[in-house]
Amino acid sequence: MVQVVSPTLSAKEAYTPGLPREFVAERFGIAIDDVAKLGSAENPFGASPKARAAIEGAPLKLDIYPEWSSQLLRTAIARKYGFDPSSVVCGAGETEVISFVLRAFSAPGDAVLMYEPCFPIYHIFAENENRVPVYVPMGPDFDLVVDRYIATLRAGRPKVAFITNPHSPSGRLMAEADIRRICEAAGKETLVVLDEAYIHFTETTGGIELTRDFANLIVLRTFSKAFGLAGLRIGFGIAANAELIRPLLNIKPTWNMGHAQVLGGVAAIEDDEHVRKTVKLIVDMRAYVAERLAGLNRFRMVPGSRSNFFLLEVLDPTLDSTKVFDELLRRGVIVKDGSVSFRGLGDRYLRIDVSLQKHMDRLIWAVKDIESGISSR
């Protein structure tokens, strides 16, 4: 058997995606429309109608190479936020842009800073590129402990420092003043990467404008969540300092974005109505679920999420996250098992999406059913 040449690529963990509805429906005999898929943070309303219309109504030129830099999409994103197109780089999902950043701004052996737990792609990509993840523990109830983050940054001088805002998997939101403190502490030696994949659900404008004040800051966003284009794979990085973008354009795969991605993204970035509708549902359903899961004895909804997911803590010592994950599956509810999906989260938490009321009602019923000790569906 031919061996993997790079030792950094052997025996490493892989990303664990959410299960598909079809798997649960077939295994447990549940109608597929009744399965609550709450493990992938997808848009409950589906794709942006403007994006769908743009793709369906235009020739996709399947035989023609796309423009190599996705200039149309970069221009649309730049116009939306008041930047020059040279300030934008696009990728096949935000995850691809993360890979560009790690390769461009760190070398093998360099430290890469992140909270623990965090979005697994940060440390998975870092380890596979022979970078060294440095973890900052979170405080009680997932307090972001910014002073500890800054102290670790100053002590270790990592080449790249990731901040997810709102944080995944907790949903906690970091204040703009704290992001400014981190950028100031990072100085010229560290690139600060502000990952705003879920920023729309915070009902804030996010940190893109901060890049005008800090030459060491790049902001990442995705079209997968609020715009509902997870299957199309579109993400971008934006920085007022175009010198941060140029090397990312140089190392990205030449034709990494196809015609459909570009057309869909150009249309979706202007679909404010779809975003508003999605955000309102998420905010309303977060409160709805919090009210109905309050007062449980075996579980606790961790407070403070500003995202389209939340953490459910397992209080019962006879249970753990994997047992609860399996029990929820049997009841037609897909979530993320924290012990499998997030390094450092342990076996007491599950990350659960916020979605349509019918799916949240099924979740509430399933959790209360497990709470009462009933094992039948």
N, C-alpha and C positions, 0 to 999 in steps of 0.2 A: 504494500500500500504506500502511495506517495505521501510523505509527511508534510505537515504545515511548516513552512520555512520560518515564519516569524514566531518566536517562542511566546510573544505577548498574546497571540491569538489562540493558544491552546488552553483548554480547561477553564475558560472564562464563562461567566454567566451571560445569558441572553435576555433580551427584554421579554417580559411576560404580558402579552396582550389580553384584553378581555375576551371571554368566550362568545361565540356567535349564538344567536337565538336558536338556530336550527339544531345545534347540538343538544340543548336542553329540551327542546320540544320533542325530539326523537327519543332521547334517553328516558324521559320521565312521562311521556304521553300527555304533554300539555299543548294545547292549541298555540301555534306560533305567535298569534296576535296577542295572546295572554301573557307571554313571557316578557318580563320586565328586564330589559338589558340596561343595567346600571353600572357597568364596569369599564366603559370606554369614553365617557364624557362627550358623547356625540350630541348633535343638535336634535332636540325632540321634534322640531318642525321640518327637518330635512334640509335639503339644499336651498340656497338663495334662489328665488324664482327668476331674478334677473340673470344669474349665472346660467341657470338651466336653459332659459330662452336664448341666451347668447350662443351657447354651444349647439343647441338644436337648430338654430336658425342660420348658421354660418357654415360654409364649406370648411372642413378641417384640414384640407391639403395634406392628406395622409402620405402622399408620395414626395412631399417637399420638406427639406430640413427647416426647422424653425429658426428664427433669428437667434443667434447664439447667446445673447445677454438678456433675453426677455425684455427688450427695451420698452415695448408697449405697456407691459405690466409695471415695470419700474417707474415709468412716467406717470401712470395712473396712481400708484401708491404715493409717489412724491408729491403730486398735485393735491392729493387728499390731505396731506399733512403739512404742506407748505415748504417742501424741500426741493432740491435739485435732484434729478434722476441719478446723478453720480453718487448720491448718498444712499442708494438702495441696492441690495443684492437679493436675488430670489433663489429659492431652492425647492426641491421636491419634498415639501413639508419643512417645517421649522427644524426638524431633526437633521436634515441635510446641512442646513446653515450652521448648526452646532458643530458638525464635523469639519466644516470649512474653518470655523473659528479656532478650533483646537489645533488644526494642522498649521494654520498661518501664524498664530500668536504664541505657540509654545513648542518646545523641542522635546525629544525623548529625555526623560528624567526630570523634566520641569514639574513643579507643583501646580495643581489646579484646585481652587478652593470652592467648597459647596457646603450647604447645610446637610445634616443627617437627621432624618431621612430627606430624600430629594428625588427629583425626576431621574429615574435610573439611567437614562441615556447619557447624562453627564459623566458618571463614573465608568459606565460600560465603554463608551467611546474613548475616554481618557486612558483607561487600562489597555485597551486594544491598540492604542497608538503609543504605548509605553510612557505615558504621562503618569504622574503620581497624584491620585485624589487625596485631598486633605479635607477632613470633615470637621464641621463646627456643630457640636451637639445643640439641640434645641432645649429650651427651658420647660418648666411645668406647663402642661396643656398646650405645648407647641408654641410657647413664647419664642419670638425670633432672636432674642438676646443679641441685639446689634452690637453692643459693646464687646461681647465675646468674639463676634465675627471680625470686628475691626482689629482687636488685639491679635487674633490669629493671622490676619492679613499682614499686619505690620511685622510680626515675628517671622513669618515664613516667606514673605514677598513672592507669592505665586505669580505666575505669568498671566493666568486667567482666573477671574473670580465670578462665579455664577450666583445670581439672585433670581429666584422665581417669585413673581409678584402678580397675583396672589400665589402664595406658596403651595406646592403640591408635595404631599397629599393633604395638608391640613386646611388649606384655603385661607390661611392668615394673610392679611394685607400689611405690607411694610409702608410706613409713612414716607412721604417725599423727603422730609427733612433727614431721615435716616439713610435714604439712598444717596443724598448729597454728601452726608458724612462719609459713607463708604467710598464714593468717588474721590473725595478729597484725600482720604487716607491712602488710596491706591496709587495716587500720583502718576508718574510717567512709567513706572515699572510694571504695572498690572492693568490689563484690559478688564473692565467691568462689563459683564454681559447680563443685561436686564431682560429676563425672559418673561414676556407678557402674554403668554398663550391664552390666559383666562381673564385678561384685564377688563373686557367688556362687562363681565358679571359683577364687577365691583362698583359699577356706576360712577367711575371716575374717568378722567381723560388719559390717565397713565403717564408714563415717563418719557415719551418721545421728545418733548420739548426740552428735557434736561440735557439732551445731547448737544444742544446749542451752548450750554454752559460748561460741559466737560468733554474735552478732546479724547478722553480715555474710556468713553461710554458708547456701547452699541446696544440697541434695543431690538429684540426678536419678537415677531408675532406670527400667528398662523391663521389660515383661512378655514381650519378644520372645525372650530368650535362655534363661535357666534355666526359665522357665515354658512356653516353646514356643508363644507366641501372636503370632509375628511377623506373621501374616496378619490378626490382629484389630486391631492397632495400638493399644496401650495403653502409656502412660508416665505418670510423675508426678514432681512436685517436692515436696520436704518441707523444712520449716524450723521450728524452734521459735519463731522470731520471725515471728509471723503477719503482721506488717506487710510482709514480703517477698512473701507469697502474695496479699494483697488486690489489688494492681495487676495481677497476672497473671490473676486471675479477671475483672477489669474489662475487659481487652483481648482475652481469648480469644474465639473465635467462640461465639456464644451456645449453640448445640447442637452442640458439637464431638465429643461422645461419644454413640453410639447405645445402644439397649437391650442389644444383644448384647455390646458392649464392656464395659458395666457389669456385666452378669451374669457374663461370663467372668472378668473381673478379680476380682470379689468371691469367686468360687469358687477361682480359681487362687492367690490370696494365701495361702490356707490349705492348699495342696497341697504340704506339706513333703516327702512321700514322693517325689513326682515330681522335686522339686528335688534331694533327696539322691541319687536314682538317677542323675540327669543329671550332677551334680558328680562323683560317684565314677567314672563312665565317663570323663569329661574328664581327670581327674587321672591315672587309670590309663593312658589312651591317650597323654597327653603324655609320660609316662615311656617307654612302649612305642616311640613314634616316635623319641624322642631316642636310645635305645639302638641302634635299627636304622639310623639315619642317621649315626651316629658314624663317623669314619674315612674319610669321602669326600674326594676330592681336588678335585672341581670345584664342590662345594657345602658349605655349613656351616649347620647349624641354630643360629640365634642363641640362646644360653642365657638363662635367667632369666624366661621367660614364666610368668605366673600366670593366664593367661586361657584361653579356649577356642580360641586360635589362636597361631601363632608365626611368626617370620620365618625364611625360608630365604635365605641369602646366596649369590649367584652369585660364585664365586671365579675361574672360568675367564674370562680376558680375551677369549676368542673368543665368549663368550656374553653376553647381557644379559637383563634380566628379561622383556622382551617375547618374545625368542626362546624362552626356557624356558617362559613362559606358553603359547605356541603349541604347543610340543612336548608339554607336559602335556595340553593339550586333545586333541591327536591320540591320546593314550593314555587318554582318558576321565576326565581329572582337571581340575576347575575350581578355580582359585585366584584371588587378586587380584594383578595386575601392579602392583608398587609405583610404577612410573614413571607410571602412569595414575591410580591410585587415591589416592595420598597426595602432596601437594605437599611437596617437600623431601626425599623418600625416595630419589630417584634411580633409576637403572636397574640396581641390583645386588641388589634384594630383592624377594621375593614374600611376601605374607601368606597363610598356609595354616591352615584350620580344623582342629581336632581333632574327630574323629567316631567312628563305629562302626569296629570293627577291620577289617571287610571293605573299608571305604573307605581306611583308613590303610594296609592291605596293598597296595591298588592304587597309592596314592601312593608308597609305598616302592619298589615294583617299577618305577614309572614314572621316579622320580628316578634309581634305579640303572641303569635302561636308558639314560637320557640320559648318565649318568656314564660308561658303558662305550662310548658313541659309537654304539650301535645305533639306527637310525632307524625300524625297522619296529615295528609294534605286536605 
